[in-house]
Amino acid sequence: MNSLSAGWVIPADGAPIRDGRVTWEDGRVVDVSPGRGERHYENAIILPGLVNAHSHLEYAVYAGFGDGEPFGQWMGTHITRKRALDFDDMVAIACRGAADCLTAGITTTADYSFSGAAAVAAARLGLRAIVYLEVFGSDPAGAASQLAQKQEAAGSSPLVTLGVSPHAPFTCSIAVYEWALSLGLPVGTHLAESANENDWLESGAGPLAANAAILVPPTGKRAVQTLESVLGPTLLCAHCVEVDDTDVALLAELDVPVAHCPRSNALLGCGVAPLADFLAADMRVGLGTDSPASTPSFDLWEEMRAAIYASRGRERRPDSLSAAAALELATAGAARALDLTGEVGVLAPGARADITVLSIAGSPYDPVEDPIVAAVFGGSPDRILETIVDGTTRYRQGETSWHEVHSTASTARARMLA
């Protein structure tokens, strides 16, 4: 057996444990209790590995591309830049994304992959992932061909589950969504991310019209209503910003899981999703970082804080989203949204031994009054001491070097800028 201890353990499914220890064997947690482990971290907090409900590892070096552009124009900028890359470039970039996730204490990610490269990268670096392979268009047969090619490119790994992602209701027909949902795979999509999406779907107007050649015809309905016939508990929907009360009621009634990405939505000028309404309706919600194409980093700690700021500001209530609720959205809540309840996002007997160790040494929160507040408001990638996936250390501060990974990804970025 293996064991690790620290001043605090936050199991996520119970009260924090002072001077706690986590014990695991064969990749699964055996015990979480007070005690000292084989290895001990002073001035640190042990938490469940963070669960990222929405990412794009393949866009890890797209930072700054199209900053300040309207959503439709921004999308066009990225489509153009991406054409400079081959599959090896995409793998190199996705490896940088996987490394950044592990460095930030993320042990599981729900990744939407354009090429399948994210699956290769996650397997190579030891990041647990559900990789939703993106498909586009109106024809299910064409989507099936795209999926088959990307599945072959993605390969297989015990840590990686392959799914499918009809990209969005403005790029995929209902027939493609129905086909995807019939496969028995995890299915994810982007939904109601921007007003531009509703503009196109309702009337064929707005900035997205510049990309009309790759879009499906307008439906005469808003985004959520467009997908009403296919929405349900097995379709993970990222964003859900441009939603009204009727949309929220429908999403809740159909038990649709949502990935909430407050930094991305704010930086793209898309708005702020009504998180408080989602939670009040008892919806399954997880936090997602999206990618550096629209967010500065794969920093789920900063995402937790952004969710708190956005929710409290939108609702004008300091109790709108607590630190504990934000942490839940990045751990057990995200696991529920991904249908991984009990497997990840918690430290409990039987769960996967996915563990994050966070230093609080020198933090304004040391000595600790409330370990959850200390973690959520004081956490950052540079404070991660160790990240363990399936019982195996994948990152340890001061020992793990990503120099080659970063260098190769930077070369690919330079190719896009040439």
C-alpha positions in Angstrom: 0.0 0.0 0.0 0.9 3.6 -0.5 0.1 6.6 1.7 0.4 10.3 1.8 -0.4 12.8 4.6 -0.6 16.5 5.2 -1.8 19.1 7.6 -5.3 18.9 6.0 -7.1 16.4 3.8 -10.2 17.6 2.0 -12.1 14.4 0.9 -14.9 16.4 -1.0 -17.6 14.0 0.3 -17.1 14.9 3.9 -15.6 17.3 6.4 -11.9 18.3 6.1 -9.6 16.1 8.2 -6.9 17.7 10.3 -3.6 15.9 10.0 -5.0 13.5 7.5 -3.8 10.6 5.5 -4.8 9.0 2.2 -3.9 5.3 1.6 -4.3 3.6 -1.8 -3.5 0.4 -3.5 -3.7 -0.8 -7.2 -4.9 2.7 -8.3 -7.8 3.0 -5.8 -8.2 4.7 -2.5 -8.3 2.3 0.5 -8.7 4.7 3.4 -8.9 8.4 4.3 -8.5 9.1 7.9 -6.3 10.9 10.5 -2.7 9.7 10.6 0.7 10.1 9.1 1.6 8.5 5.8 4.8 7.1 4.3 5.3 10.5 2.9 4.2 13.7 4.6 3.8 17.3 3.4 4.1 20.1 5.9 2.0 23.2 5.3 -0.1 21.5 2.6 -3.6 20.3 1.8 -4.4 17.0 0.1 -7.4 17.2 -2.2 -9.1 15.0 -4.8 -7.5 15.5 -8.2 -9.3 18.4 -9.9 -11.8 17.5 -12.7 -11.9 19.8 -15.7 -15.4 19.7 -17.2 -14.4 21.3 -20.5 -11.0 21.8 -22.2 -9.3 21.9 -25.6 -5.8 20.5 -25.1 -5.0 21.0 -28.8 -5.3 24.8 -28.3 -2.8 25.1 -25.5 -0.6 27.6 -27.4 -3.3 29.6 -29.1 -3.1 32.3 -26.4 -3.9 35.8 -27.7 -5.1 34.8 -31.2 -7.9 37.1 -32.1 -8.2 38.8 -28.7 -10.9 41.4 -28.7 -12.6 40.1 -31.9 -16.3 39.3 -31.9 -17.1 35.6 -31.4 -17.7 34.9 -35.1 -14.6 36.7 -36.3 -12.6 35.1 -33.5 -13.7 31.6 -34.6 -12.6 32.4 -38.2 -9.2 33.5 -37.0 -8.6 30.2 -35.2 -9.8 28.2 -38.2 -7.3 30.0 -40.4 -4.4 29.6 -38.0 -5.1 25.9 -37.4 -4.6 25.2 -41.1 -0.9 25.6 -40.7 -0.6 22.5 -38.4 -0.3 18.8 -39.1 -1.3 16.1 -36.7 2.2 15.9 -35.1 2.0 19.6 -34.4 -1.4 19.1 -32.8 -0.1 16.3 -30.6 2.8 18.5 -29.5 0.4 21.3 -28.6 -1.9 18.9 -26.8 1.0 17.5 -24.8 1.7 21.0 -23.6 -2.0 21.2 -22.6 -1.9 17.9 -20.7 1.3 19.0 -18.9 -0.3 22.3 -17.9 -3.3 20.4 -16.5 -1.2 18.1 -14.4 0.9 21.0 -13.2 -2.3 22.7 -12.1 -3.5 19.7 -10.1 -6.0 18.5 -12.8 -6.2 14.7 -13.0 -9.3 14.3 -15.2 -10.4 16.4 -18.2 -13.3 16.3 -20.5 -11.6 17.4 -23.7 -13.2 18.3 -27.1 -10.7 17.3 -29.7 -10.6 18.5 -33.3 -8.1 15.8 -34.4 -7.8 13.1 -31.8 -4.4 14.4 -30.8 -5.7 15.2 -27.3 -6.2 11.5 -26.7 -2.6 10.7 -27.7 -1.3 13.5 -25.4 -3.4 12.5 -22.4 -2.2 8.9 -22.7 1.4 9.9 -23.2 1.5 12.1 -20.1 -0.8 10.1 -17.9 -3.8 12.4 -17.7 -7.2 10.8 -17.2 -9.5 12.1 -20.0 -12.8 11.7 -21.8 -11.9 12.8 -25.3 -14.9 13.9 -27.3 -13.9 13.7 -31.0 -15.4 16.6 -32.9 -17.6 16.0 -36.0 -19.2 18.6 -38.2 -21.8 18.9 -40.9 -25.4 17.8 -41.8 -24.8 14.2 -42.9 -24.5 11.4 -40.4 -22.6 9.3 -42.9 -20.0 12.1 -43.2 -19.8 12.5 -39.5 -19.3 8.7 -39.1 -16.4 8.9 -41.5 -14.8 11.8 -39.6 -15.2 9.9 -36.3 -13.6 6.7 -37.7 -10.6 8.6 -38.9 -10.2 10.4 -35.6 -10.7 7.3 -33.5 -7.8 5.6 -35.5 -5.6 8.7 -34.9 -6.5 8.8 -31.2 -5.4 5.2 -30.4 -6.3 3.6 -27.1 -5.3 3.9 -23.5 -6.7 2.7 -20.1 -6.8 6.3 -18.9 -8.6 7.7 -22.0 -12.2 7.2 -22.9 -13.2 8.2 -26.4 -16.5 9.9 -27.1 -18.0 12.1 -29.8 -18.8 15.7 -30.1 -21.2 17.2 -32.6 -19.5 20.5 -32.4 -22.5 22.9 -32.0 -26.0 23.4 -33.2 -24.8 25.9 -35.8 -22.3 23.4 -37.3 -24.2 20.1 -37.0 -27.7 19.0 -37.9 -30.1 17.3 -35.6 -29.6 14.1 -37.6 -25.9 14.2 -36.7 -26.8 14.7 -33.0 -29.2 11.7 -33.2 -26.6 9.6 -34.8 -24.0 10.5 -32.1 -26.4 9.7 -29.3 -27.1 6.3 -30.8 -23.5 5.2 -30.6 -23.5 4.5 -26.8 -20.4 6.7 -26.4 -20.0 9.8 -24.2 -21.4 12.8 -26.1 -20.6 16.5 -25.7 -21.3 19.7 -27.5 -21.0 23.5 -27.3 -24.4 25.1 -26.7 -25.6 28.7 -26.4 -22.0 30.1 -26.1 -22.7 33.4 -27.6 -25.4 35.7 -28.9 -23.9 35.2 -32.4 -25.0 31.6 -32.2 -28.6 32.5 -31.5 -28.5 35.2 -34.3 -27.4 32.7 -36.9 -29.8 29.9 -35.8 -32.8 32.2 -35.6 -32.3 34.3 -38.7 -29.0 33.6 -40.5 -27.7 37.0 -39.4 -24.7 38.2 -37.4 -21.0 37.6 -37.6 -21.2 33.9 -38.0 -22.7 34.4 -41.4 -19.1 35.1 -42.7 -18.5 31.4 -42.1 -21.8 30.3 -43.7 -20.1 27.7 -45.9 -19.3 25.5 -42.9 -22.5 26.1 -41.0 -25.9 24.3 -41.1 -28.9 26.3 -42.2 -30.8 28.4 -39.7 -33.5 26.7 -37.7 -35.6 29.7 -36.8 -35.1 28.9 -33.1 -32.7 29.8 -30.4 -29.9 27.3 -29.6 -31.4 25.4 -26.7 -34.8 25.1 -28.5 -32.9 23.9 -31.6 -31.6 20.9 -29.7 -34.7 20.3 -27.6 -35.4 16.9 -29.2 -31.9 15.6 -28.4 -31.1 17.2 -25.1 -30.9 14.8 -22.1 -28.7 13.4 -19.3 -26.1 11.9 -21.7 -25.4 15.1 -23.7 -22.8 17.3 -21.9 -23.3 20.9 -22.9 -20.5 23.4 -22.6 -21.2 27.1 -21.8 -25.0 27.7 -21.9 -24.5 31.4 -21.5 -27.2 32.7 -23.9 -30.1 31.1 -22.1 -33.4 32.5 -20.7 -35.6 31.2 -18.0 -37.4 28.9 -20.4 -34.1 27.5 -21.5 -32.9 26.9 -18.0 -36.2 25.2 -17.1 -35.9 22.9 -20.1 -32.3 22.0 -19.4 -33.2 21.2 -15.8 -36.3 19.2 -16.7 -34.2 17.0 -19.1 -31.3 16.6 -16.6 -28.8 18.1 -19.0 -25.2 18.3 -17.6 -23.5 21.7 -18.1 -19.8 22.7 -18.2 -19.5 26.2 -16.9 -16.6 28.3 -18.2 -16.8 31.8 -16.7 -13.3 33.0 -17.7 -13.7 32.0 -21.4 -17.2 33.4 -21.6 -16.2 36.7 -20.1 -13.0 37.2 -22.1 -14.8 36.5 -25.3 -17.4 39.1 -24.3 -20.1 36.4 -24.5 -21.5 37.1 -21.0 -21.9 35.2 -17.8 -23.9 32.0 -17.5 -26.7 32.0 -14.8 -24.8 29.6 -12.5 -27.0 30.4 -9.6 -30.1 29.4 -11.6 -28.5 26.2 -12.7 -27.7 25.2 -9.1 -31.1 26.3 -7.8 -32.6 23.9 -10.3 -30.4 21.1 -9.0 -28.6 20.8 -12.4 -25.4 18.8 -12.7 -22.7 21.4 -13.3 -18.9 21.2 -13.5 -16.3 23.9 -14.0 -14.3 24.0 -17.2 -11.2 26.0 -18.2 -11.9 25.8 -22.0 -8.5 26.6 -23.5 -5.9 29.3 -23.9 -7.6 30.1 -27.2 -10.1 32.0 -25.1 -8.7 31.8 -21.5 -5.2 32.5 -20.2 -4.6 29.0 -18.9 -5.7 25.6 -17.8 -5.8 27.0 -14.2 -8.9 25.5 -12.5 -8.1 27.3 -9.3 -8.5 30.6 -11.1 -11.7 29.2 -12.7 -13.1 28.6 -9.2 -12.4 32.1 -8.2 -13.8 33.5 -11.5 -17.0 31.5 -10.9 -17.3 33.0 -7.4 -16.7 36.5 -8.6 -19.1 36.2 -11.5 -21.9 34.6 -9.5 -21.6 37.0 -6.6 -21.5 39.9 -8.9 -24.4 38.8 -11.1 -26.6 37.9 -8.1 -25.3 40.8 -5.9 -25.0 38.4 -3.0 -21.8 37.6 -1.1 -23.2 34.1 -0.4 -24.2 33.3 -4.0 -21.3 30.8 -4.4 -19.2 29.7 -1.5 -15.7 28.5 -1.6 -16.9 25.0 -0.8 -19.5 25.1 -3.6 -16.9 26.3 -6.1 -14.5 23.5 -5.1 -17.4 21.0 -5.5 -17.9 22.3 -9.1 -14.2 21.4 -9.8 -14.3 18.0 -8.1 -17.4 15.9 -7.3 -19.8 18.2 -9.2 -17.8 17.9 -12.4 -17.6 14.2 -11.9 -21.4 14.0 -11.7 -21.6 16.1 -14.9 -19.3 13.6 -16.6 -21.2 10.6 -15.2 -18.1 9.6 -13.1 -19.7 9.9 -9.7 -17.6 8.0 -7.1 -14.8 7.3 -9.5 -13.1 10.7 -9.5 -13.5 14.0 -7.8 -13.5 12.5 -4.3 -11.1 10.9 -1.8 -13.1 7.9 -0.5 -12.6 4.2 -0.4 -13.1 2.7 -3.8 -12.5 5.9 -5.7 -9.6 6.3 -8.2 -6.4 7.3 -6.5 -6.4 10.7 -8.2 -4.8 13.1 -5.7 -3.6 16.7 -5.7 -1.3 18.2 -3.0 -1.4 22.0 -2.6 1.2 24.0 -0.6 0.0 26.8 1.6 3.4 27.7 2.9 3.9 31.4 2.9 0.3 31.9 1.8 -1.9 34.6 3.4 -4.1 31.7 4.5 -1.3 30.1 6.6 -2.0 29.2 9.4 -5.2 27.8 8.2 -8.6 28.7 9.6 -10.7 27.1 6.9 -8.8 24.7 4.6 -11.4 24.9 1.8 -11.2 28.7 1.7 -7.4 28.5 1.9 -7.4 26.1 -1.1 -9.9 27.9 -3.3 -8.7 31.4 -2.8 -5.0 30.6 -2.4 -4.6 27.7 -4.9 -2.6 28.1 -8.1 -0.4 25.9 -10.4 2.8 27.1 -8.8 1.6 25.8 -5.4 1.0 22.3 -6.6 3.5 20.0 -5.0 2.3 16.7 -6.5 -0.3 15.3 -8.9 -1.2 11.6 -8.7 -3.3 9.9 -11.3 -4.5 6.3 -10.8 -2.0 6.0 -7.9 1.0 7.1 -10.0 2.8 10.4 -9.6 2.5 12.3 -12.9 3.9 15.6 -11.6 6.1 16.5 -8.7 7.3 20.1 -8.1 11.0 20.4 -8.6 11.4 17.0 -10.2 9.2 16.9 -13.2 10.4 18.9 -16.2 8.3 19.8 -19.2 11.1 21.6 -21.1 10.9 19.5 -24.2 7.1 19.5 -24.2 7.1 23.3 -24.0 9.7 23.7 -26.6 8.0 21.5 -29.2 4.7 23.2 -28.6 6.3 26.6 -29.0 7.7 25.5 -32.4 4.2 24.6 -33.5 2.9 28.0 -32.4 5.6 29.7 -34.4 4.4 27.8 -37.5 0.9 29.3 -37.0 2.4 32.8 -36.8 4.7 32.5 -39.8 
